[in-house]
Each structure stands twice: as C-alpha cells, then as structure tokens.
Amino acid sequence: MSRPSAATITLLPAKQYRVVQWATGNVGTRSLRAVIEHPSLSLVGLYVYSDAKLGRDAGEICGLPPIGVKATRSIDDILTLKADCVVYMPQYVNVDDLCRLLESGSNVVTSRPEFSLASAVNPAARERIEAACRRGGTSIHSTGSSPGFITELVPLTLLSIQRRLDGLHINEYADCSSRDSPEMLFDIMGFGQAPNPQAEAGRVNHLRKEFGPALQVVAEAVGLSFDSIEASGKVAFARNTIEIAAGVVKAGTVAALRTTVSGMRKGKPLMTFTANWFVSYDIDANWKLRGDGWQVEVEGDCPLDMHLHFTVPAERKAATTPGYTAHPVVNSIPCVCAAAPGIRSSADLPRIIPDLSGQA
C-alpha cells in the first residue's frame, strides 16, 4: 500500500478533539493528565482495567480536581461516546478491542510499538485492523520516546541535510539504579542474577521486533531498504556488590545489558539502535556508559554526532520520565485524526507541533 504524502494532510483549525484515555498505568496516568490539561483536547471517557479504579473520577486518578468523567470497564460505554481519538495504552494489545474502536469512527494513537510500520504487523492482524480503519474512516499510529521520538522523528530531522547516508547509529543509555521496581529489574530484566542465555535470547528477539520496524520506517522514508534486520545482545557483571533502590546487586551478577538491533544493507549495518541499560558503572566491560539519554551519530556527507541528556535528578525520575513517552502520543492526536485511514507511520504524518498555549 502506498503511503499518503504528509503534505496532503490538512489539520482542522481550532478543532476541539474529543478524547478517550484507555488504561492508566504510569504512562497512561501521565497522558490522562496531559489530555485533561490540553487546550485543544476534551476528555470524554476513561477505560480502566482495575476494579479499584472503576467509577472513580478521571481527574482524581491523575492527581487533578474532579472533572465529571468516570472510569469504566465497558468497551460499549466507550463506543457510545464516538470520540475522535482513543489514547490506547494497555499492557497488551487486544486486536478485537482495537478493531471495534477503529470501525466505530475513533482514531487510535498508542504507546504500544506494534504499529510503527504496517508491513511489520502480523498479516492476519494487519488485515483486520486495516479493514476496520476503512470501515470507520480512521487511522492508528504508534509513537512514544523510544521507539518513536528517538528512532524516527529525530533521525528524520537529522537526515534532512544529507545527500548520502553511510550509517545512522542510535545509542540509548538508561541508568536504572534509582528505579525502585524489584520485580521489573531483578525478575524481568535479570539484574542481580546469574547469566541466563534463554532470557537473553528472549530479550534480544523482543527488541528486534520492537525497534526493527522503527528503523525500517526511517530507511523507507529516505528511499533506502534493508536486506535483513539482525539483533544481538551482551551482558556485563558488577565488579563489586552494590545497593540500588530496588535492592542488592552482588559482585559477579548481571549489572548491565546491551542489545543492538541492526538494519543490514550490503553486508553492513546501515542503521542501528543499541540499548544500554544498567544499574552500575562499575562493570567488567569497557562499554563507556554515560548518564540517561541518547546519542545519535550520522555518517554521511554531512556527519553529525548529537547527544541528548536527561537533566532530571534521580529523586524526580519517577515523577518526570513517564512524560517522555506519554507526551509524544498526546501531541500527535490532531495529526492522527487528520491522516488517511490505515496504520500510519511517523513518515506518513506531518511534523508534530505541540499546542502549548494552555500552559500557565
């Protein structure tokens, strides 16, 4: 399917978009608040998964005064609202729910990475979702901080001054030592544990599926292609026993994870994304770790090396970092509502410009 030109998308001036928030985890709660406070968005519905949140006011759930919108666990309640857009942020994608939303006339913008690129979606699911979009005249778009902002929006901007690309390499650095989430860090990510080849292979495969399509969006947007998408992973170990917010990481156990996803062209990596996640700088590998943020290196006829550092102190991370993922989703709502029906990538949409007129 050919993608529409971004230049053909016309945003409706001064339109007030009726929005539903779907799910209220850390990121969903932040997007809920952003929608409520947004000058061009009106929250008309809230879908939750927790019985404890059922019937509660949306404002109270995200730390604001009551606004008169009550949380529901019924998709039928949501469908009757005929919202312009649903901000979809569940832990897992439910294709049945998505299709019902899309065919009802509600566009969907999501922090789930599954819809970064239409051709990468499971064929059966893609057929159902595209058909629902056609019936409803709607579109669905995946975005966020990573993948999203750093894997697509930033690279496409940097490539706008190139006439030859030899390589694009993104490094992500995440110091997890201040995160007080023992289950996530120890049980899921494997920090503080002995090496587990099976878990490592699973993580590598997961990130390949998550970031490979995002890199492919950029390649296709500039007229290039990959011969294959490959991924590999490494772990490094703590030299000394350390105590982090989530608990103790003993010497000799996993203290850093590195996973690289590569879009290969002519036997070489043309574009790469490398996730460097760690709980200590004192590791048995020379990985040249740095503070939270990203580095993007462009090799071409206009070489660039850009560094973006998160300036949030450790004590404010938990309160601040959800916005990095939630805000790109909320800011893209007008563009997604104006897009042609279907699964739309970052390259299909015009430049996202936030409406900040409502800030104090």
N, C-alpha and C positions, 0 to 999 in steps of 0.2 A: 504494500500500500504506500503510495507516495504521500509525503507529509505536506501539510499546508504551509505556505510561506508565512513567516511571522508577520510580514508586512501587511498581510490580508486581514489580520485580526484587529477588529475595531472595538475598543472599550467604550462602554456607555458612560457618558459624563454624569457625574453627580448621582450615580445609582446607589441605592442602599441595598446591599445584598443580605438576604435572609439566610442565616447560617445555623446548622446543627453541629454540635460537638459530639463525637462518638468516641467514648472511653475517656477516663480521667486518671491515667497513671501520672508519673512525674511530668512527662512531656505533654500529655493531654490536659492536665490541670493548667499548665502554663499557656497552652493555646486557648483554652477556655477563657482564661483571664484576658488574653490579648484580644479575642473576639469581642468580649463584653466592652472593653475599653476602646475599641477601634471606632473612628468616626464614621466609617462607611459600611460597617457591618452591624447587623442586628441579630443577636442570639434568639432563636425561636424554639430551640429544642435541645435536649441533652439526653444521650443514651449512656447508661452505665451498666456494668457487669456485676457490681457488688450489691447485695441485698441491703447492706448498711447505708448505701447512698440513695437507694430507691426513695423517691418522694422528696428528697432534700432540694433546697433551692440552689440553683447553679451558682449564684453569687457566693453563697456561704461555702460551697465546696472549694472554691478557689480563693477564699480569703477576702471577698468583697461583700458589701451590703447585699441583702436580698434584692433580686430583680424580677421575681414573679415567674421564673421558668423552673419547673420542677423536673427532676431526673426521672426517667422511665426506663424500663427494661423491655418494652414492647416495640418492635420494629414497626408494627402497624400504627402506633402513636406517631412515630417519626414520619412515616409515609404520608399521613394525612396533612402534615404541615406544608408540603410542597415547597420545601426550602430550595433556594438557589444552589446551595452547596453544602456538602457534609464534610467536616474535618474528621477524617477516619483514622483513628489511632489505637486499634486493638492490639493485643499481644500476638494474635494470629489472624490471618486473613480468612474470611468466610466468603467464598465466591457466591453462594446463594444470596447472602445479605447484600453484597455489592451489586449484584445484578438487579435485585429488587429496587435498590436505591437509584441506580442509574436509569432504569427503564421508567421509573416514576417521574423523571424530569429533574432530579437533583444531581448536579455535578459532584465529583468527589476529588478532594485533594488529600493526600495521605503522607505520613512519615514512613510508612511501610515501603521498603525498597523494591518490592516485586514488580512495580510498574514503571521503572525507569526507562525501559525500552520495549516497545510492543513485541518485536521479534524474539525477545528473550523470555517472554511469558509462556508457560506451559500451553501447548497448542489448543488443547481442549478448553482450558480456562479462558484463553485469549478469544476463542471463537464465541464463547458465551458472553464474555464481557463486551466485546465489540458489537455483538448483536443487541445487547441491552442498551449500549450507547446510541446505536442507530434508532432504536425504538423510542428512546427518551430524548434524543437530540442533545446528549450530554457527553462530557469528557471526564477522564480520570488522569491524575498526574501524581507522581511520586517525587518528593523533594525532602529537604532537611539540611543538616550541616554536612554529614558525611555518611553515605553518599548524598550528593545534591550540590550544595554550595561549593565545596572544595573540589569535587570531582568533575563538575560540569560547568557551573557558572563562572568560577574563577578561571579555569583553563580556557574557556571560550573567549573570555576577555583578553587574556594574555596572548592568545593565538591571533587576535585581530590585527597585530602588527607584523605578523610573519608572512613570508612568501615561501619559506622552506622549513619543514619540521624534521629534525633528526631524532628528537626524543623529548618526551614530556614525563617528568618523574615527580610524583607527589609523595611526600613523607608526612605521616601523621604521628604526633607524639602525645601520649596520654599518660600522665603520672597518676596512677590510681591509689597512691599510698594514703591519701586523705579521705578516700571513699569508705564510709562505714557500712559496707554491704558484704558481710562474711559469706553468705551463700553465693552471691554473684562472683566474688573474687576467688574464693577457695574451691567451691564445689563446681561452678560452671566454667570459669576461666582457667582454673588449675594452678593459681599462685599458691606458693607454700606447699606444693605437692611434689612427689617424685615424677619424673617424666612419664608421660602416658602416650605412646605412639598412636593409639587408636583415637584418643581425644584430640590429639594434634592433627591427625588426618581429617577428622570431622570439622575442626575449626578452619583448616585450610580450604576445604571444599565449600563450607558455608560462605567464607569471604569471597571466594571465586564467584559464586553465584550472586553475591550482593554487590560486588564492585566491578566485576567484569562488564556487565551491561552499561554501567555508568561511563566507563572508559570508552566503550563502543559508541555511545551517544556522541562523544566528542569527536572520535575518529570519523564517523559517518558524516557529521555536520561539516567537517572541513574537506570532505571528498576523499578520505582515506579508508582503509579497511584492514582488518586483522586476518592473518592466516589461521591463528588459533589464540585462545586465551588460556594461559597457564598460571599455576599458583604453587607456591612453596612456603614452608614455614620452618622456623627455628625457635629454640628456647635457650635462655641463659639462666644461670643459677646464682643465688646470693652467696657472696664471699663470707659474710658474717650474719649471725642471727639478728634480725631487726624486728621492731614492733611498729606496725602500721595501725591506722584507725580501725581496721577490721579484725586485727588480731596479730599473731606472731608468725613471721616467716623465718623458718630455721635455715641456718647455713647449709648449702648444698641442695636446697629445694628451688623450685622454679620462681624466679623473680622478674623475668622479662619475657615477653612474647614478641616475635617478629614474623609477620606474614606479608608476602609480596604477591600481588596479582599483576600479571603482565599481559598486555596485548601484543602479540608477536607479529612481526612483518618481515619477511625475507630473512628469517632465521635469527632476528634480533628483537629485543623488546623495544617497541616504538613508544608505548605508554605504560607506565607502571604506577601502582598505588601500593605503598608499604605502610602497614600499621605497626607502630612501635608502642606497645602497651606494657607498662612496667610499674613496679612498686618500690624499686630501689635503683639508684645509680651505681651502687657498689656491686657489680656483677662480674662474672668471669669471662666476659666477652667485650671486645672493643667496638661497641655499637655507636659511640658518640651520641648518646642520648641527650636530649635537651628538654626544656620545660614545655608545658602544654601548648600545642599549636600545630601549625603546618609549615612545611617548606615545599615550594613548587619550583622546579628547575626546568627551564625550557632550553633545549638545544636546537638551534636553527640559525637562520641568517640574522636574527635579532636576539641573541642569547639573553636570558634573564634568570635571576635567582632571587625568588621572593620568599620572605619569612613573615608569617603571621603568628604572633604570640598572644595567648590568652593572658590578660593582665589581671585576672580575678585572683585575689588571695585565697589561700586554702580554706579559710574559715567561711568564705562566701561561695565556694564552688557549688555546693548542693543547691543553693537558692538561685544561682545565676545560670549554670550550664544548661538546664532544660530549654532556655530561650534560644540557644544556638540551633536547636533542632526545630522547635515549635514555630519560631517567627518566620522562617522562610516559607513554611506551609501556609500560615495565615496571610502573609504578604502576597502570595501567588493567587489568592482566591479570585480577584477580578479577571486576571488573565485566563485562568482555567474556565471560568464561566463563559468567557467570550470565545474560547477555542472551538475548532471544528469537532464534531463527535468522534470519540475513539480514545485510545490510550495515547496520551500525549507526552512526549519527552521534553526536556529542557530546551532542546533545539527547535521544537515546534512552537514555543511560546515567545512572545516579545520580551524585551528586557523587563525584569521585575523591578518596579519602582514603588517603594512603600509610601503609604499615605500617613505622614507623621503629624498631620495638622491637629490631631486631638490631644497631643501631649501637653502637660501642664507648662 
